[in-house]
């Protein structure tokens, strides 16, 4: 028997409102890809942070390569050969990609050497990124690539990945899995957190299941099904979504020939974007991160008001120059892709975070009805099964998935007429993802127009009535979900839709003549 790469024994971590980990033991062998599975708030991320030295356990011991260790900080973890890719990124916005990566590497390396290494690794692993770009200009998906490249450049012996594919396309995921399997074959151990059960079954050879901070099972995921893994994780299988065909109503959102130059040198120009979203339908937008999604969403939410008159219309009314408040008055609500900082103020309680987009509890003269706010927040927490220390819990105290549930719930609870959602189930467990998607379909069936921007193709295929693809700031023509395939949409992500559209039109014309 080989010496285990990592052994955790009886790890316990308590916080004032919750016990995050309770008597957790876990063993990872050299070259093993080991999944840690659990619903949002089960204690997975806390356990990974303990291994990485960014959180100290209250009780328990850690052994690495057979030796007891007390990892006091991430620098000591990296010195041992432990690297981690966080779900919430640990990047400095004002520094470039190369400078961020350089911070975690051997200081004997020059910035030019690090830049060259990034370029080489990015090409090798298919994780396209420009080392000279400031991080604040990157999309969430591009930040994910930076984190992965930074971890790989340390040549880790134990690599911790917390939701690494949440904002990667299927093609990028395939390339990443090739890399991870190669790393494992070379003896690197991998701790893998994901809510995508099919990924765990494909990639991992062992799995530890957490529920409520405690280990509730250990299994080989390759002999399990998605249903059995769901039962281990949440005690049940997620309900099947009911997607009924229905006729769409009036046009709620109309975008006409929207062209906007980028606001910074690393942005993307929007080029002649046109689309419609009708009442009672879900329109999905797929695409590789960094192809104009952020710029389009800013133009639709009212954060960017540079569009020419009539380029953005809501219920036939010109909204191009309206700010977010004016658009909310028309019934438009918006869920951004960035949870902390855009979707929620980290240090504010959940109740007060409602006021970012809701004014129900603000009375005459600007007086805040705190009890009404707290009641609203409590109702959203209950409806969406958000695990939090009550309506006054700070947003930053929630796990990523639970904060996502609250933010989506906040906007759905407002009964919007047009809901624009970016990455609706990013980092959310299978049960919560099914609930959020079900709520989106219920909104659609109640007559709401819904626009979903997501890099999860499975999600878009599950809830969309029509699909677009965005590539290099240009938007493809719409395609009915029934006519779309993963292969076709994957090709369109490279901007290769023109020949397919022409062929489709020719086929329709031939059928019409026949």
Secondary structure as UniProt FT lines:
FT   STRAND          6..14
FT   STRAND          19..28
FT   TURN            30..31
FT   STRAND          33..37
FT   TURN            40..41
FT   HELIX           44..52
FT   STRAND          59..64
FT   TURN            65..66
FT   STRAND          67..69
FT   HELIX           74..80
FT   STRAND          82..85
FT   TURN            93..94
FT   HELIX           97..103
FT   TURN            107..108
FT   HELIX           111..125
FT   TURN            131..132
FT   HELIX           135..137
FT   HELIX           140..152
FT   TURN            153..154
FT   STRAND          158..162
FT   TURN            164..167
FT   HELIX           170..185
FT   TURN            186..187
FT   STRAND          189..193
FT   HELIX           197..203
FT   STRAND          206..211
FT   TURN            212..213
FT   STRAND          214..219
FT   HELIX           221..223
FT   HELIX           226..234
FT   STRAND          251..260
FT   TURN            265..266
FT   STRAND          270..278
FT   TURN            279..280
FT   STRAND          282..286
FT   TURN            289..290
FT   HELIX           293..301
FT   TURN            309..310
FT   STRAND          312..314
FT   TURN            315..316
FT   STRAND          317..318
FT   TURN            320..321
FT   HELIX           324..329
FT   TURN            330..331
FT   STRAND          332..335
FT   TURN            341..343
FT   TURN            346..347
FT   HELIX           350..353
FT   HELIX           354..356
FT   TURN            360..361
FT   HELIX           364..366
FT   HELIX           370..383
FT   TURN            384..385
FT   TURN            391..392
FT   HELIX           395..397
FT   HELIX           400..412
FT   TURN            413..414
FT   STRAND          418..422
FT   TURN            424..427
FT   HELIX           430..445
FT   TURN            446..447
FT   STRAND          449..453
FT   HELIX           457..463
FT   STRAND          466..471
FT   TURN            472..473
FT   STRAND          474..475
FT   STRAND          479..480
FT   HELIX           481..483
FT   HELIX           486..492
FT   TURN            493..495
FT   HELIX           498..513
//
